[in-house]
Amino acid sequence: MVLTGNRDAANDLAQASCLRALENAEKFDPDTHLDRWLFTIAKRTWLNELRALTIRRGGGLVSVDSFELVDTNPNQETNRFVREVLKEIYTLPEAQREAVLLVYGEGFAYSEAAHIIGIPIGTVMSRLAAARKTIAERLKEEND
């Protein structure tokens, strides 16, 4: 759901990614991490889908309002806070948003995120710092 922002689209993406992984199984290096390889396939599949949507309909990211927030202990305040955080994350530039979701959302290490995105680790760190600064400034403005 990190990439798609929608449960149904995430399920479709998972199926498409698994199919592509099976079709390209001979390309997987057993000495590497399977989760990174699969996430890279999912990311590329999703980006291809976004490009196709843009060409066909001008579509793009799914609105934050369409997220289904699951909370094992329903608490309206927690859900409201999570929705606000997701809204702020989805207003970030794509490069920053991708880094934030991989590191903070999926729990990948900086080096793993750098490998998945295909950029240096320092770039991941600077994107995260810029994202934190942007969100902190926005929250400060809202609270003033």
Secondary structure by P-SEA (a helix, b strand, c coil): ccccccaaaaaaaaaaaaaaaaaacccccccccaaaaaaaaaaaaaaaaaaaaaaccccccccccccccccccccaaaaaaaaaaaaaaaaccaaaaaaaaaaccccccaaaaaaaacccaaaaaaaaaaaaaaaaaaaaaaac
